[in-house]
Amino acid sequence: MDNAIGTLDKFHLGVSADGESCVMVFIDEAQRSINCVANYTEFNAFISSLNHAANEMARRRSALGDGEASPRSDTMNIASAAFQLNQDAGYIEGALLGDAGEVIGIRMCPEVACQLTRAMLMSAPAASTC
C-alpha cells in the first residue's frame, strides 16, 4: 500500500440519483486519487469531523498568535439548505450549509417543518412585485 502523503489539490463530490449515497474523489498534487463512497450518515459524520478539525486548527493558530480564529457563536449564517422526506421513517431530513462551510444535519417531523416554515414566512419581509 502506498502511504505517500500529498497536498490536496482537487476534491470532487457526486451524489447518486436516488440521493442514498455520494462519491468523494480526493486528488493530490501528483494526481494520485482516492475514491470513497459514503451514505448520508457516513458523509454527515465526515463533514462533522472536518468541522471539528477546522475549529481545532483555528484554535491552535489563535493560541500561537498565528492567525485570527473566527469567534464561536450559537448562530450560523445559512448559505444553502436541502431537505427531502424519508418515506420509511416519516421524517423530513436534510442539512443546512453555513457560509463558512459548516454543515448541520436536520431531522424533523412534518409538523415541526410546517411550524418552522410558517415562522420563517411570517418573519420575512414582504416580497417586492417590481
trRosetta pair geometry for C-beta under 8 A, 3 or more apart (Angstrom, degrees):
i j d omega theta_ij theta_ji phi_ij phi_ji
2 32 7.5 -121 110 -149 144 148
4 30 7.7 -27 128 39 144 150
4 32 7.0 108 77 15 124 169
6 9 7.7 -44 144 -18 117 97
6 28 2.9 49 113 -165 143 151
6 29 5.7 -160 -176 27 110 79
6 30 5.7 -116 -115 16 141 101
6 32 6.2 153 -8 47 155 116
7 28 6.0 113 60 -155 41 89
7 29 5.1 27 60 -20 95 116
8 11 6.5 10 -179 -53 119 101
8 26 6.2 -65 -124 -163 99 99
8 27 7.6 89 -156 71 60 46
8 28 6.3 -68 -98 -104 31 64
9 27 5.4 -65 65 107 97 85
9 28 5.6 92 -1 -177 101 23
9 29 4.7 137 -61 -78 125 53
9 31 7.7 -47 54 -75 149 48
10 25 7.8 -9 113 110 96 95
10 26 7.8 157 87 -160 58 36
10 27 4.2 0 57 56 98 116
11 24 7.2 -20 -168 -168 91 90
11 25 7.1 156 -158 82 43 59
11 26 5.8 -6 -109 -108 78 63
11 27 7.4 -157 -71 24 36 77
12 23 8.0 -6 111 110 93 90
12 24 7.3 155 83 -158 55 43
12 25 4.2 -1 55 53 102 108
12 27 7.6 41 -3 -9 98 111
13 22 6.1 1 -172 173 89 124
13 23 7.3 161 -154 83 43 54
13 24 5.5 -8 -104 -106 76 71
13 25 7.7 -155 -67 23 36 72
14 22 6.3 165 86 -161 46 73
14 23 4.6 -2 57 52 100 98
14 25 8.0 34 0 -7 100 104
15 19 6.3 11 166 -113 115 54
15 21 7.7 166 -153 96 56 39
15 22 4.8 -33 -100 -103 62 93
16 19 6.5 -126 76 -32 81 14
16 20 5.7 -38 70 49 136 74
16 21 4.8 49 -8 59 131 76
16 22 6.8 -126 -9 -80 78 40
16 23 7.8 98 -54 -18 79 90
19 40 7.9 28 152 -69 79 114
19 84 6.5 39 145 22 167 165
20 39 6.4 -38 162 -133 71 88
20 40 7.3 -86 -160 -27 38 97
21 37 5.7 16 170 -179 129 94
21 38 6.5 163 -157 85 81 35
21 39 5.2 -53 -99 -97 81 55
21 40 7.8 -104 -91 -35 40 61
22 37 7.4 170 85 -151 38 54
22 38 5.7 -18 59 62 84 85
22 43 5.5 60 37 -87 124 147
23 35 6.4 -14 -171 -167 102 96
23 36 7.1 153 -157 80 53 46
23 37 5.5 -25 -100 -97 72 71
24 35 7.3 154 81 -156 50 46
24 36 4.6 -12 58 60 98 99
24 37 8.0 -176 19 -79 72 24
24 38 6.7 17 -4 5 111 114
24 43 7.9 156 -40 -116 121 97
24 46 7.8 -135 -29 148 161 166
25 33 5.8 -7 -172 -168 95 118
25 34 7.3 164 -152 80 49 46
25 35 5.3 -13 -102 -102 80 73
25 36 7.8 -175 -75 22 36 68
26 33 6.6 154 80 -153 49 62
26 34 4.8 -5 54 53 102 96
26 36 7.6 29 -4 0 102 108
27 31 6.2 -10 -171 -139 107 43
27 32 7.1 160 -150 77 57 38
27 33 4.7 -21 -96 -96 77 89
28 31 7.2 -80 71 -10 63 13
28 32 5.1 0 38 53 108 89
28 33 7.8 -160 10 -77 70 42
38 42 3.8 -137 -160 98 100 118
38 43 4.3 135 113 -59 128 80
38 46 6.4 -44 -134 -14 171 138
39 42 5.2 89 49 15 68 104
39 43 6.9 -136 95 -6 29 94
40 43 5.9 -61 -144 40 26 109
40 44 6.1 26 158 -20 65 109
40 93 7.5 51 169 142 156 137
41 44 5.8 -54 -145 37 27 111
41 45 6.4 27 155 -17 62 107
42 45 5.7 -56 -149 37 30 111
42 46 6.4 36 150 -23 64 104
43 46 5.4 -50 -149 32 34 116
43 47 6.5 34 153 -18 65 102
44 47 5.8 -51 -149 35 32 110
44 48 6.4 35 150 -19 64 105
44 95 7.2 -161 -108 -87 101 127
44 103 7.2 -143 -137 126 67 126
44 105 4.7 29 -147 -65 136 136
45 48 5.5 -52 -147 37 33 114
45 49 6.4 37 152 -21 65 104
46 49 5.7 -55 -151 34 30 112
46 50 6.5 31 151 -18 64 104
47 50 5.6 -52 -149 35 34 113
47 51 6.4 35 152 -19 65 104
47 103 4.3 -23 155 52 142 142
48 51 5.7 -53 -149 36 32 112
48 52 6.3 35 152 -20 65 105
48 103 7.4 -101 -63 76 58 100
49 52 5.6 -52 -147 35 32 113
49 53 6.3 32 154 -17 65 105
50 53 5.7 -55 -147 38 31 110
50 54 6.2 32 154 -20 66 106
51 54 5.7 -54 -145 37 31 111
51 55 6.3 31 156 -17 65 105
51 101 7.6 -176 -94 116 86 91
51 102 5.8 72 -119 -125 129 70
51 103 6.9 -141 -48 34 131 78
52 55 5.9 -56 -149 37 29 110
52 56 6.4 28 152 -18 64 108
53 56 5.6 -55 -147 38 32 112
53 57 6.3 35 153 -22 66 103
54 57 5.6 -50 -147 34 32 112
54 58 6.5 31 154 -17 64 104
54 101 7.5 128 -52 90 177 128
55 58 5.7 -54 -149 37 32 111
55 59 6.3 35 151 -22 65 105
55 72 7.7 54 -142 -91 117 112
56 59 5.5 -51 -146 34 33 114
56 60 6.4 30 156 -17 65 105
57 60 5.9 -57 -148 38 29 108
57 61 6.3 30 154 -18 65 106
58 61 5.8 -53 -145 37 31 111
58 62 6.2 31 155 -19 64 109
58 67 7.3 -102 -138 99 61 119
58 69 3.9 112 163 -128 98 95
58 70 6.3 -47 -159 22 153 75
59 62 5.8 -59 -150 38 28 112
59 63 6.2 29 152 -21 65 107
59 69 6.1 64 -80 -112 36 155
60 63 5.5 -51 -143 35 33 113
60 64 6.4 21 158 -9 65 108
61 64 6.0 -66 -150 45 29 103
61 66 4.5 -102 -158 76 74 98
61 67 3.7 -14 158 42 130 111
61 68 8.0 -41 119 20 116 17
61 69 6.3 150 73 -64 97 90
62 65 7.5 33 -177 -76 32 29
62 66 7.7 -90 -52 46 17 69
62 67 6.6 -70 -65 78 55 71
62 68 7.0 54 -98 -147 89 24
62 69 3.7 -45 -53 -12 131 120
70 100 6.9 -91 38 -137 179 159
73 76 7.8 169 84 -63 96 53
76 96 7.2 118 94 125 133 124
76 98 4.3 -83 179 -100 114 124
76 100 7.9 -115 -151 32 91 102
76 102 5.6 -103 -140 74 137 142
76 104 7.1 158 40 -17 161 130
77 98 5.9 91 67 -157 59 84
77 99 4.6 -24 97 10 112 117
77 100 7.6 90 51 -10 100 88
78 81 6.2 4 -178 -48 126 105
78 96 5.3 -64 -122 -170 110 109
78 97 7.1 92 -157 69 68 47
78 98 6.3 -68 -101 -102 39 53
78 99 7.5 75 120 -30 7 82
79 97 5.4 -63 63 105 93 90
79 98 6.1 72 2 165 97 20
79 99 4.2 127 -57 -81 117 66
80 96 7.7 157 88 -162 50 46
80 97 4.3 -2 61 53 93 118
81 94 6.5 65 176 137 80 132
81 95 7.1 -164 -143 95 58 47
81 96 5.0 -15 -103 -109 94 65
81 97 6.9 -161 -73 18 44 76
82 94 5.0 -160 100 -157 54 113
82 95 6.1 8 53 50 86 79
83 92 5.4 23 178 171 120 104
83 93 6.8 163 -149 87 72 29
83 94 3.2 -88 -96 -29 60 150
83 106 7.1 -47 -99 80 105 121
83 113 7.7 150 167 -127 158 129
84 92 7.2 -180 93 -152 21 69
84 93 6.5 -25 64 64 69 76
84 94 6.3 124 10 -73 60 98
85 91 7.7 169 -152 95 58 32
85 92 5.6 -42 -97 -100 60 70
85 93 7.9 108 -135 19 15 74
85 110 7.8 17 -116 -81 108 105
86 89 4.3 9 112 39 123 104
86 90 7.1 -39 87 20 82 19
86 91 5.1 4 46 63 113 77
86 92 7.3 179 9 -101 79 17
86 93 5.0 44 -31 0 116 120
87 90 7.6 21 -173 -71 25 45
89 93 7.7 57 63 -37 136 122
90 109 7.2 6 128 -131 91 81
90 110 7.6 -79 169 -14 77 105
91 107 5.2 22 155 -173 142 89
91 108 6.4 148 -164 73 95 23
91 109 5.9 -67 -114 -90 76 47
91 110 7.8 -152 -132 -35 34 67
92 106 7.8 -16 111 120 85 101
92 107 7.4 162 82 -151 49 44
92 108 5.5 -21 60 67 96 78
92 109 7.5 86 13 -178 86 8
92 110 6.1 109 -26 -85 110 60
92 113 4.9 49 27 -65 153 146
93 105 7.6 -10 -167 -175 88 91
93 106 6.9 162 -153 91 44 63
93 107 5.0 -3 -105 -104 82 79
94 105 7.7 175 102 -153 30 56
94 106 5.3 -12 68 60 72 103
95 103 5.5 -6 -176 -168 127 95
95 104 6.5 154 -157 77 72 43
95 105 5.3 -38 -98 -102 87 50
95 106 6.3 169 -95 12 29 86
96 103 7.3 157 78 -153 51 47
96 104 4.8 -7 53 56 99 98
96 106 6.2 69 -17 -30 93 124
97 101 7.4 -31 -171 -143 90 27
97 102 7.2 154 -160 80 44 52
97 103 5.6 -13 -105 -100 69 75
98 101 6.5 -26 75 48 87 22
98 102 3.6 23 26 48 131 97
98 103 7.4 -126 11 -59 83 34
98 104 7.7 69 -32 -8 99 98
108 112 4.2 -109 180 83 118 127
108 113 5.4 144 100 -54 120 82
108 116 7.3 43 125 -10 169 140
109 112 5.2 93 57 9 74 101
109 113 7.3 -137 99 -5 39 90
110 113 5.3 -54 -147 36 38 117
110 114 6.4 41 154 -22 68 101
111 114 5.7 -52 -153 32 32 112
111 115 6.6 31 150 -17 64 104
112 115 5.5 -52 -148 37 37 112
112 116 6.1 38 153 -20 68 106
113 116 5.7 -54 -144 39 30 112
113 117 6.2 32 156 -20 64 107
114 117 5.8 -53 -144 37 29 111
114 118 6.2 29 156 -18 63 108
115 118 5.8 -57 -148 38 28 111
115 119 6.2 28 155 -19 64 109
116 119 5.8 -55 -145 37 29 110
116 120 6.4 25 157 -16 64 107
117 120 6.0 -58 -148 38 28 107
117 121 6.2 25 156 -16 65 109
118 121 5.9 -58 -146 39 29 109
118 122 6.1 26 158 -18 65 110
119 122 5.9 -57 -144 38 27 110
119 123 6.4 13 160 -9 63 113
120 123 6.0 -67 -145 43 29 102
120 124 6.2 37 157 -35 67 106
121 124 5.8 -49 -143 21 30 115
